[in-house]
């Protein structure tokens, strides 16, 4: 599935659809919350398992990455930013960084 299609489908189930400060806060806080839960899972893998994730841990990480991606998609949509465009820009930036490191 391409990113813009994912974004369109995510918007079908979003709780708040209007463009107001409540919707902006909901989407932003949703993203922060999911990212925090993801970080906490990784923290516990590092702290309790010396960085060795179990299959269950990897499943939890996958779920939280999906939840985080959902909130990235709906937050980007709040500002009419297509995910494909965001992804292309970050990959271009990453490629430029890689090239500069190889040259230097």
C-alpha positions in Angstrom: 0.0 0.0 0.0 1.3 3.4 -0.9 1.5 6.0 1.8 -1.1 8.4 0.4 -3.6 5.6 0.2 -2.8 4.6 3.8 -3.3 8.3 4.8 -6.7 8.4 3.0 -7.9 5.2 4.8 -6.6 6.4 8.2 -8.7 9.6 7.8 -11.8 7.4 7.4 -11.5 6.3 11.0 -10.2 9.4 12.7 -12.2 10.5 15.7 -12.2 14.2 15.0 -12.5 15.6 11.5 -12.9 19.4 11.9 -10.0 21.8 11.6 -9.8 23.3 15.0 -7.4 23.4 18.0 -9.1 20.4 19.6 -8.5 18.2 16.6 -4.9 19.5 16.3 -4.3 18.7 19.9 -5.9 15.3 19.7 -3.7 14.2 16.7 -0.5 15.7 18.1 -1.0 14.2 21.6 -2.0 10.9 20.0 1.3 10.8 18.1 3.3 11.8 21.2 1.5 9.1 23.3 2.1 6.3 20.8 5.7 7.3 20.3 6.1 7.4 24.1 4.6 3.9 24.4 7.0 2.6 21.7 10.0 4.2 23.5 8.9 2.6 26.7 8.8 -0.9 25.1 12.3 -0.4 23.7 13.5 1.0 27.1 12.3 -2.2 28.8 14.0 -4.4 26.2 17.3 -2.6 26.9 16.9 -2.5 30.7 15.5 -5.9 31.3 16.7 -8.0 28.4 20.1 -6.5 27.5 18.6 -5.3 24.2 17.4 -8.8 23.1 13.8 -8.5 21.9 11.5 -11.5 22.0 9.0 -12.3 19.3 6.4 -10.8 21.7 8.4 -7.6 22.0 8.8 -7.4 18.2 5.0 -7.8 17.8 4.4 -5.0 20.4 6.9 -2.8 18.5 5.2 -3.5 15.2 1.8 -2.5 16.7 3.1 0.7 18.2 4.9 1.6 15.0 1.6 1.2 13.2 -0.2 3.3 15.7 2.5 6.0 15.4 2.3 5.9 11.6 -1.5 6.4 11.9 -1.1 9.5 14.0 1.7 10.8 11.6 -0.7 10.3 8.7 -3.7 12.1 10.3 -1.6 14.9 11.7 0.0 15.5 8.3 -3.5 15.5 6.8 -4.5 18.2 9.2 -2.1 20.5 7.3 -2.9 18.9 3.9 0.5 17.3 3.7 0.6 14.1 1.7 2.7 11.3 3.2 4.2 10.5 -0.1 5.6 14.0 -0.3 6.9 13.9 3.3 8.6 10.5 2.6 10.2 11.7 -0.6 11.6 14.8 1.1 13.1 12.9 4.0 14.7 10.3 1.7 16.2 13.0 -0.5 17.6 14.7 2.6 18.9 11.3 3.8 20.6 10.6 0.5 22.2 14.1 0.4 23.6 13.4 3.9 24.9 10.0 2.9 26.6 11.5 -0.2 28.2 14.2 1.9 29.6 11.7 4.4 31.1 9.6 1.6 32.7 12.7 0.0 34.2 13.9 3.2 
